[in-house]
Amino acid sequence: MDLKAEIKRLLKEKNAVLLAHNYQIDEIQEIADFTGDSLGLSVEASKVKEDTIVFCGVHFMAETAHILSPQKTVLLPEIDAGCPMADMINAEKLKAFKAKHPGAPVVCYVNSSAEVKAESDICCTSANAVNVVKSLGEDKILFVPDKNLGHYVSRFVDKEIVLYEGFCPIHERVTKKEVEALKSEHPDAVFVAHPECPPEVVDMADHVCSTSGVYKYAKESGYKTFIIGTEEGVGYRLRKENPDKQFYFAYDSFKCKNMKKTTLKKIYDALLNDQYRVELDKQLRDRAYSSIERMLKVPRNY
């Protein structure tokens, strides 16, 4: 069976759109209707005419798609695809964190569950986190769950940023030693890091940006060799858009196992059997939507 052809047939038959996060395997990105970061994909899916969203990503991403498109069916082909960083905080832990700092607003990284978004004041992405924090009138901000992204934001704002001790294990794994070794091996390379990397690694970067920013920088840059400080799934599009450039990842097997759980067969099964549906209680969805909505109103060029 030609799985790619069958998936395309079923997408049309089921009036469905296929979304693939930047960290998905190459063969999934190849057939997706949209590829991108988690929030960007959910926004795009909310605009299309199709009434079923097949989200190739992890659980919190499918939740966000449902939050922005509650009238549509959202399918997550691999129900066990989770996010270790998102799992480091829940509503109860966030309530306890807030209780220690009464009155301070919570900025919640979009890489978190719906229940955490619902307990937060405003969401952010890695691309707009600085602008979101600047948009708030308070001088003290609680930032959850990623301490590395929060630390990066603190460099650009004159506010007290109280960090929750969460992190992405995949980005946290990057070390100065490994990057220095690659720089020594490729002296003409520029180092592009995601702000989920540890602060001492971010300090070494020639450019710091979100996954979508990596594509833009590589495409527009005059440099020919890059060391990439984010998950290796971005390599598919980087190589496709820049065949004359070389890309090296900050360490061997810079790979999110949860992102790689989704396969073509699981997408086929999801479409065939209408599985696995991701839905939220309306009250929870509405509260989570409020924090996303506030973020979307923040000017991009704040």
Buried (B, 14 or more C-beta within 10 A) or exposed (E): EEBBEBBBEBBEEBEBBBBBBBBBBEEBBBBBBBBBBBBBBBBBBBEBEBEBBBBBBBBBBBBBBBBBBBEBBBBBBBBEBBBBBBBBBBBEBBEEBBEEBEEBBBBBBBBBBBBBBBBBBBBBBBBBBBBBBBBBEEEEBBBBBBBBBBBBBBEEBEBEBBBBEBBBEBBBBBBEEBBEEBBEEBEEBBBBBBBBBBEEBBEBBBBBBBBBBBBEBBEEBEBEEBBBBBBBBBBBBBBEEBEEBBBBBBBEEBBBEBBBBBBBEBBBBBBEEEEBBBEBEEEBBEBBBBBBEBBEEBEEEE
